Amino acid sequence: HGAMATYTTKHNPLAVYSEEANSTFFVFGSGDYSSNKGHAKVGVYNHSDGTIIVNTVGAYANKDAHGNPTLIVDSYGHIYVFFYPHGDPMKVARSDNAYDISSFTIVNSSLGTSTTYSNSWELSQGLLFVTYREGSIDGWNYALSTDNGTSWEINSWYDNSNGAYVPYASTISGNESSGNKSIHIMWTNRNWAASHNTRKNIYYMYSDDGTATWKNITGDTLTLPINETNENSTLVYYTGDYTQAVTDKVNNTNVKDIKLDSNNNPLMLILRTLNESANEYKWEFITWNSSSSSFQITEVADADNSFDSGEMIAYNDSDIRLYLPTIPTQANEDGGDIQEWQSTDYGQTWSVLKNITSNSPGSHNYVRTVINSQPEFRAF
């Protein structure tokens, strides 16, 4: 992969609005083909005057976009940027001043061993959380820091010590106004011996006590780490047995986004492969029905590539927006022209509000939405 600035859907978040600063802070990757290096970029959009400032936080050893950055804006206004070469230890940079991107200090340069797909959040004042894949096929860890990112306590939430199955995960933090913010994780699983697109099933779990305990959707306490033998209690959507799916090109799943409803229940966006050989794919939306104690899956739109990628903003339970590349511009290639979709009935039906881009010569992809977004800057 080359210089795809907002890649991948497994990096979260890339943009956060701060009410205190009336600014949206955002990060992205920038590849330099002449030096084969990647650069972690940080920017700020000032909602008061419409200005944008961009700075470079640091460089990493290759331009592979799997090393793209994520960020935290903490309760004190300091900005943390997490970045790394694909499969190397993670670097943690902290802004020297609150709400200021002009200078950063690397407070930790060796978090993890072989990291990819960082997801970074502040769970409570002074408690930082980041989860990431450790190694190509080793599983997923999460790490906690209470000293401004200098030191980290590392724990495993998915164990893949047998090296056979690889989760692809995405996360979101909760809407709580006090105490610990909950952390929610959705994932799909790939058989490492299978083709790259052979990913099966959707799973989900959360913690609402600073990671002391983890639960499934019905509140049952889970024993970590999760693995292929004990993850059935976290199952959301069954599409096949990934332990056997070596050449399967139908009914596969790709994780795209997770947000939360007004009750902190998950809203999940996925792309399902109907038939890879026929280039048949479907955008699907998953909600939790508390009355029936079951997940509901609805179809949104057609797609033509499993790496078509988009995200959502849940303004409220009656106004959920999706930003999807649902107008193909290059047949069977990932991406396309972006449309804004809306549901006013909690994801049961969807309609197009408007085209964000049109008649593009190439393909737009990897739309990333802003956490706590404002009308002036909702996505990029």
Secondary structure, 3 states (H helix, E strand, C coil): CCCCCCCCCCCECCEEEECCCCEEEEEEEEEECCCCEEEEEEEEEECCCCCEEEEEEEEECCCCHHHCCEEEECCCCCEEEEECCCCEEEEEEEECCCCCCCCEEEEEEEEEEEEEEEEEEEEECCEEEEEEEECCCCEEEEEEECCCCCCCEEEEEEECCCCCEEEEEEEEECCCCCCCCCEEEEEEEEECCCCCCCEEEEEEEEECCCCCCCECCCCCECCCCECCCCHHHHEEECCCCCCCCCCCCCCEEEEEEEEECCCCCEEEEEEEEEEHHHCEEEEEEEEEECCCCEEEEEEEEEECCCCCCCEEEEEECCEEEEEEEEECCCCCCCCEEEEEEEECCCCCCCEEEEECCCCCCCCECCCCEEEEEECCEEEC
